[in-house]
Amino acid sequence: MQLPDMQAAATSIDTFIFDLDGTLLNAQHQLSVTTVAVLQQLQQQGARVVIATGRHINDVRGYLQQLGGEITAISCNGANIHAGNGELIYRQALSTEWNLPLLRLGQQFAVHTSFYTDEHWLVSADNADLAAVQQHGPGYQLLDVGQLPGMSALKVMFYGEHQLLQQLKQQIAGQWPQQLHLTFSDPHYLEVMPAGCCKGQALQFLRQQQQFCLQQSIAFGDGMNDAELLALVGYPVLMANASHSLQQLLPQAARAPHHDQDGVAQYLAALGYGTELRR
């Protein structure tokens, strides 16, 4: 485990930001008992805890309840922010003109296409892998193409083989170089949002609203969709399982153990948080 020089700095950290999949959640997409205990202790000590994920808010609420509720959630890679009381305080969405072109590209490259709207997760076809990831919330619904003209999507996600997704990303970037933000949350997930929409932009909004210092914030992540957020905070931490691309982008960031080994909890305990859990 790589720890920065944080013996003194640890006492000044007041904001803790966590990605979910590949970071806070284990390989079964669950919060371990140890992880829940450490995060609940942080809240009891008065720390600000923020979840920042690519998931839909409907799929996040169950995890928030496990952690004690009253936690601010950045969802859909920064398209939404919900305050601890559940109120939507920030929203950014793709215009409806993107729906059909993106669906057609998904069909062209033979990858699975998902549309995340305000209320629903809509998919182009049933997929057992995606269904297995979902632990909370209503799960996905099959997309009715007739919905597309009037549907406002918070993000569009393509699921498939990484090589195909890389080709798809290159085509989208070449065809619309300025209008869309593209990122990989995982080698098999290519995410499409409005230009500028990312977890980092959402964190900037939240900082202005809640008046906290980014230099006194620590963030944990594992995917390229965490890059902008990690670059903003004073203490960025990459999971041992972080993507190679993210590790190359942020070589100086600290390293936490693997997400399937309670990596976040281990790292925080090494800094002095959750010390009673080690007794």
C-alpha positions, 0 to 999 in steps of 0.5 A: 500500500502506497501512502503519501506523507499524510500523518499531519494532513490526515487530520485536515481532511474533511471531505471523502469522495468514493467511486462505487464499482471497482472501488468501494464495492467488492467483486460481488458489487456489494458493500462489505461489513468492514467498509460500511463500518468505516464509512459510518464512523467517518460520518459520525466524526462529522466528515463529509462523505460523497459517492461519485459513480457512473450508476443511475441514482435509482441503483445507488439509493440502496447503497446510501441506505446501507451507509446510513443515508444523508450522503450526497451522491454524484451519479451518471458520471456527473449528470446528476447530483442529489443532496443527502436529503434526496433532493436533485440539486444538479442536472445535465443531459444530452439533447434528444437529437443524439438518441437515434445517432448513438443507437444506430452506432451501437447497432453498427458496432454490434455492442449493447446500448443503454440510455439513462434517463431521469427515471429509468435505465433503458437497454437495447436488448436483455443482457445477463452481465448487466443484470448481474451488476444491479443490486438495488433499484428496479433494474433495466427496462427494454428500450422502445425505439419509439421513445427516442424522439422525446427522451432526454438521456443523462448518459448513453453507455455502450457495453461490449468488447474493449477493442470494438468500443475503442473503435466506436470511441474513435468514430464518435470522437472523429465525427463529433470532436467537440460536442460529446464527452467520452470516457471508459468507466471500465474496459467494457463500458464506454460512456457518452455524456454532454461535452464537459459533463464529468464527475470533476465538473459535478464536484466543482459545482458541489464545492461551490454549493457546500463551500469545502476545500478541494485541497482538504479532500481525498478521493478514491477511484479506479476508472478513467471516468474518475480521472477529472475528479481525482485530478481536482482533490488534494489527495487522490488515491487509486485502487490496486485494480485501477485501469492501466490508463488511469495509473499512467495518467496519475502516476503520483497518486497514492495506491490503495489495496484491491477493491475486493480486499476492502482496499478503501477501508484498509487505506483509511485505517492506515491513516488512522480512520476506523482504528477500532476496527483493527483491534 
